[in-house]
Amino acid sequence: MSSYLSYYAAWMLLAYAVKQPLLLVGVVLFLAFRQSIPDPAALWRAIGRASALRHQVGVNPANVTARRDLAIINLDLRRPKTALALLDEALARDPDDAELLFLRGRALHGAGRHADALAPLVRSLEIRPKLRYGEPYRVAGDALLAANRVDEAIDAYERYASINHSDVGVHVQLARANARVGDKEGVRRALAKARETWAHIPGSIRRKSFGSWVESLWLRARLLGDVTVIVSAVVIGGVLFFGARAALPAVKKAFAYKAPVASVHEVTSDGDGDGIDDD
């Protein structure tokens, strides 16, 4: 979440530079479509490494590591089909590599082939049951949920949560899945666990989980009618609204274009000094 602040900051600076406050709407759009926009940190990593990795892939067909690393970059940039081609090449040389199988499942899910993603994810866990602290279970849960196999998705999320105790997002997904099957008590348990996890994780992980925490608050209000969250949201919304109203004149003034005013000397120097025609 924190790395996305660079997008918002750059857009606000652009709006200020061109003196157009309406461009601030772009900040809201970045927030709304954040899941479809590459992580800026990933973007910089890609710029720095992708060219060298592409060269290594081109000159050495046996370089599985370069293909894997380039595939990861493409997955971070939300280009799953490009990543899938690289992973298929790597798996042709090392078909039992758990990491490659996991990444292939992730790429297939990202490409919308949710059912196809399950086999490589399951195989990766057969080879290494705690690979990436159980992350293949999480991706499998997302794929199963997208395929509307909700009960199986819940099972996959619960298996992941039993291995990884610092992921707020999995409890949010569990709440969503339980809501799909009408299990309100399951929703309540999942959101309580999300709150508990948020309270105990280190600050560095908490910053990365901020979006999931906000989402859990939204679900507590929408699915459970949590009065505390609703009242807090109304109060915060009111403060932001009236604060924005109070700040509006200052924002308009900051963005206003001020035409340069000619000095008295510049005005009088255009004529003969006294402003009277010589006839």
C-alpha positions as a printed NumPy array, in Angstrom:
array([[  0.   ,   0.   ,   0.   ],
       [  2.739,   2.475,   1.   ],
       [  4.555,   2.206,  -2.339],
       [  1.368,   3.285,  -4.129],
       [  1.614,   6.646,  -2.349],
       [  4.177,   7.643,  -4.986],
       [  1.409,   7.498,  -7.619],
       [ -0.831,   9.74 ,  -5.545],
       [  1.977,  12.191,  -4.738],
       [  3.055,  12.424,  -8.4  ],
       [ -0.522,  13.023,  -9.55 ],
       [ -1.06 ,  15.772,  -6.955],
       [  2.187,  17.449,  -7.999],
       [  1.058,  17.3  , -11.642],
       [ -2.277,  18.859, -10.712],
       [ -0.467,  21.651,  -8.892],
       [  2.064,  22.175, -11.687],
       [ -0.613,  22.707, -14.357],
       [ -2.883,  24.625, -11.941],
       [ -5.809,  22.253, -12.512],
       [ -7.5  ,  21.057,  -9.292],
       [ -9.896,  18.808, -11.258],
       [ -6.941,  16.491, -11.902],
       [ -7.12 ,  15.57 ,  -8.213],
       [ -9.961,  13.258,  -9.251],
       [ -7.156,  11.075, -10.631],
       [ -6.056,  10.346,  -7.05 ],
       [ -9.471,   8.794,  -6.393],
       [ -9.232,   6.765,  -9.626],
       [ -5.789,   5.454,  -8.651],
       [ -7.253,   4.346,  -5.325],
       [-10.287,   2.694,  -6.961],
       [ -8.262,   0.79 ,  -9.586],
       [ -5.217,   0.042,  -7.429],
       [ -5.611,  -3.716,  -7.927],
       [ -5.215,  -3.299, -11.699],
       [ -2.205,  -0.962, -11.558],
       [  1.317,  -2.38 , -11.155],
       [  3.016,  -1.75 ,  -7.842],
       [  5.402,   1.186,  -8.455],
       [  8.144,  -0.596,  -6.522],
       [  7.71 ,  -3.599,  -8.83 ],
       [  7.801,  -1.258, -11.806],
       [ 11.174,   0.153, -10.805],
       [ 12.553,  -3.332, -10.157],
       [ 11.353,  -4.39 , -13.6  ],
       [ 13.046,  -1.45 , -15.288],
       [ 16.293,  -2.252, -13.507],
       [ 16.373,  -6.025, -14.088],
       [ 14.099,  -7.03 , -16.967],
       [ 16.468,  -6.051, -19.755],
       [ 19.377,  -8.054, -18.317],
       [ 17.127, -11.059, -17.637],
       [ 15.707, -11.   , -21.174],
       [ 19.274, -11.06 , -22.501],
       [ 20.136, -14.06 , -20.293],
       [ 16.992, -15.898, -21.424],
       [ 17.842, -15.212, -25.061],
       [ 21.423, -16.433, -24.953],
       [ 20.971, -19.417, -22.633],
       [ 17.968, -21.713, -23.196],
       [ 18.978, -23.735, -20.122],
       [ 18.819, -20.772, -17.713],
       [ 15.821, -21.724, -15.557],
       [ 16.607, -19.13 , -12.884],
       [ 16.49 , -16.205, -15.33 ],
       [ 13.142, -17.414, -16.68 ],
       [ 11.753, -17.728, -13.173],
       [ 12.918, -14.252, -12.142],
       [ 11.607, -12.668, -15.333],
       [  8.284, -14.463, -14.83 ],
       [  8.033, -13.034, -11.295],
       [  8.598,  -9.537, -12.655],
       [  5.852, -10.039, -15.235],
       [  3.482, -11.339, -12.564],
       [  4.21 ,  -8.27 , -10.433],
       [  3.437,  -6.121, -13.495],
       [  0.146,  -8.036, -13.984],
       [  1.236,  -9.693, -17.22 ],
       [  0.362, -13.332, -16.416],
       [  0.33 , -14.613, -20.009],
       [  3.893, -13.442, -20.605],
       [  4.922, -15.01 , -17.299],
       [  3.176, -18.259, -18.218],
       [  5.214, -18.691, -21.406],
       [  8.458, -18.266, -19.454],
       [  7.354, -20.674, -16.739],
       [  6.371, -23.342, -19.253],
       [  9.864, -23.114, -20.752],
       [ 11.441, -23.406, -17.29 ],
       [  9.234, -26.328, -16.252],
       [ 10.144, -28.196, -19.427],
       [ 13.653, -28.421, -17.971],
       [ 12.714, -28.803, -14.295],
       [  9.16 , -30.183, -14.031],
       [  9.284, -30.904, -10.281],
       [ 10.425, -27.484,  -9.1  ],
       [  7.84 , -26.464,  -6.458],
       [  8.483, -22.738,  -6.883],
       [  7.958, -22.899, -10.647],
       [  4.764, -24.917, -10.21 ],
       [  3.425, -22.388,  -7.708],
       [  4.233, -19.504, -10.037],
       [  2.548, -21.313, -12.934],
       [ -0.595, -21.736, -10.851],
       [ -0.491, -18.059,  -9.949],
       [ -0.051, -17.092, -13.616],
       [ -2.942, -19.324, -14.741],
       [ -5.2  , -17.814, -12.092],
       [ -4.137, -14.319, -13.131],
       [ -4.927, -15.168, -16.763],
       [ -8.465, -16.2  , -15.781],
       [ -7.849, -19.966, -16.092],
       [ -8.902, -20.663, -12.516],
       [ -9.592, -24.404, -12.814],
       [ -6.295, -25.004, -14.641],
       [ -4.412, -23.216, -11.859],
       [ -5.294, -25.822,  -9.245],
       [ -3.201, -28.769, -10.462],
       [  0.205, -27.   , -10.376],
       [ -0.662, -25.397,  -7.027],
       [ -1.555, -28.77 ,  -5.488],
       [  1.566, -30.344,  -6.976],
       [  3.78 , -27.582,  -5.533],
       [  2.391, -28.307,  -2.06 ],
       [  2.915, -32.048,  -2.496],
       [  6.596, -31.355,  -3.133],
       [  6.994, -28.638,  -0.456],
       [  4.032, -28.512,   1.964],
       [  5.045, -25.175,   3.533],
       [  6.272, -23.438,   0.387],
       [  6.227, -19.671,   0.876],
       [  4.475, -20.111,   4.221],
       [  1.529, -21.799,   2.508],
       [  0.924, -19.162,  -0.165],
       [ -0.147, -21.784,  -2.761],
       [ -3.187, -22.408,  -0.526],
       [ -4.097, -18.718,  -0.705],
       [ -3.812, -18.589,  -4.493],
       [ -5.799, -21.831,  -4.725],
       [ -8.465, -20.268,  -2.504],
       [ -8.668, -17.231,  -4.791],
       [ -8.931, -19.482,  -7.865],
       [-11.618, -21.655,  -6.271],
       [-13.594, -18.613,  -5.168],
       [-13.393, -17.171,  -8.677],
       [-14.629, -20.526, -10.004],
       [-17.545, -20.39 ,  -7.515],
       [-16.305, -23.46 ,  -5.62 ],
       [-16.822, -21.653,  -2.338],
       [-16.637, -24.525,   0.169],
       [-13.322, -25.658,  -1.301],
       [-12.074, -22.071,  -1.255],
       [-12.886, -21.808,   2.464],
       [-10.931, -25.007,   3.118],
       [ -7.913, -23.667,   1.165],
       [ -7.974, -20.325,   3.027],
       [ -8.205, -22.089,   6.394],
       [ -5.218, -24.274,   5.526],
       [ -3.242, -21.165,   4.551],
       [ -4.249, -19.351,   7.752],
       [ -3.059, -22.332,   9.814],
       [  0.447, -21.882,   8.354],
       [  0.696, -18.099,   7.928],
       [ -0.348, -16.224,  11.066],
       [  0.447, -12.677,   9.883],
       [ -1.788, -12.283,   6.807],
       [ -4.824, -10.065,   7.459],
       [ -6.022, -10.479,   3.882],
       [ -6.763, -14.211,   4.148],
       [ -9.292, -13.544,   6.911],
       [-10.939, -10.898,   4.75 ],
       [-11.212, -13.474,   1.959],
       [-12.613, -16.006,   4.426],
       [-15.246, -13.481,   5.457],
       [-16.216, -12.916,   1.832],
       [-16.373, -16.659,   1.142],
       [-18.488, -17.335,   4.232],
       [-20.823, -14.525,   3.208],
       [-21.299, -16.251,  -0.156],
       [-22.636, -19.376,   1.573],
       [-24.706, -17.413,   4.1  ],
       [-22.589, -18.323,   7.141],
       [-22.863, -15.139,   9.217],
       [-21.107, -16.696,  12.201],
       [-18.232, -17.677,   9.901],
       [-18.071, -14.071,   8.683],
       [-17.967, -12.862,  12.277],
       [-15.157, -15.273,  13.223],
       [-13.083, -14.365,  10.16 ],
       [-13.368, -10.613,  10.736],
       [-12.593, -11.01 ,  14.436],
       [ -9.473, -12.951,  13.437],
       [ -8.551, -10.192,  10.957],
       [ -8.765,  -7.619,  13.767],
       [ -6.734,  -9.836,  16.1  ],
       [ -4.072, -10.426,  13.437],
       [ -3.857,  -6.699,  12.665],
       [ -3.285,  -5.945,  16.365],
       [ -0.358,  -8.365,  16.714],
       [  1.625,  -8.111,  13.468],
       [  4.798,  -5.957,  13.321],
       [  4.613,  -2.421,  11.955],
       [  6.387,  -3.296,   8.706],
       [  3.783,  -5.96 ,   7.873],
       [  0.963,  -3.75 ,   9.129],
       [  1.816,  -1.061,   6.581],
       [  1.572,  -3.619,   3.773],
       [ -1.724,  -4.926,   5.193],
       [ -3.378,  -1.522,   5.583],
       [ -5.67 ,  -2.027,   2.586],
       [ -6.871,  -5.399,   3.929],
       [ -7.52 ,  -3.874,   7.344],
       [ -9.649,  -1.103,   5.817],
       [-11.501,  -3.73 ,   3.79 ],
       [-12.188,  -5.713,   6.962],
       [-13.736,  -2.61 ,   8.545],
       [-15.935,  -2.14 ,   5.487],
       [-17.11 ,  -5.765,   5.701],
       [-17.813,  -5.418,   9.416],
       [-20.096,  -2.506,   8.633],
       [-21.713,  -3.99 ,   5.506],
       [-22.08 ,  -7.654,   6.469],
       [-22.434,  -7.45 ,  10.243],
       [-23.884,  -3.982,  10.727],
       [-21.167,  -3.175,  13.279],
       [-22.42 ,   0.036,  14.911],
       [-18.964,   1.063,  16.147],
       [-17.502,   0.948,  12.627],
       [-20.526,   2.706,  11.12 ],
       [-20.425,   5.545,  13.684],
       [-16.647,   5.879,  13.285],
       [-17.027,   6.027,   9.495],
       [-19.724,   8.722,   9.762],
       [-17.581,  10.788,  12.134],
       [-14.446,  10.444,   9.992],
       [-16.455,  11.177,   6.842],
       [-17.917,  14.28 ,   8.452],
       [-14.503,  15.505,   9.56 ],
       [-13.098,  14.96 ,   6.07 ],
       [-16.096,  16.634,   4.404],
       [-16.07 ,  19.752,   6.56 ],
       [-12.275,  19.83 ,   6.495],
       [-12.37 ,  19.742,   2.687],
       [-14.945,  22.533,   2.643],
       [-12.797,  24.638,   4.935],
       [ -9.681,  23.967,   2.843],
       [-11.381,  24.599,  -0.52 ],
       [-10.686,  28.359,  -0.653],
       [ -7.009,  27.742,   0.094],
       [ -6.827,  25.022,  -2.576],
       [ -8.457,  27.291,  -5.157],
       [ -6.045,  30.044,  -4.255],
       [ -3.048,  27.698,  -4.539],
       [ -4.152,  26.456,  -7.959],
       [ -5.332,  29.824,  -9.288],
       [ -3.428,  31.209, -12.249],
       [ -2.156,  34.711, -11.631],
       [ -1.443,  36.674, -14.761],
       [  1.678,  38.811, -14.496],
       [  0.845,  42.455, -13.758],
       [  2.792,  45.006, -15.748],
       [  4.573,  47.657, -13.746],
       [  3.895,  51.366, -14.195],
       [  7.266,  51.741, -15.91 ],
       [  6.391,  48.995, -18.451],
       [  3.037,  50.624, -19.232],
       [  4.42 ,  54.141, -19.744],
       [  7.486,  52.973, -21.682],
       [  5.266,  51.712, -24.528],
       [  4.496,  55.334, -25.492],
       [  6.458,  58.511, -25.098],
       [  6.21 ,  58.515, -21.325],
       [  3.102,  60.718, -20.893],
       [  0.513,  58.571, -22.644],
       [ -0.397,  61.485, -25.108],
       [ -0.16 ,  61.025, -28.875],
       [  2.225,  63.369, -30.739],
       [  0.209,  64.961, -33.525]])
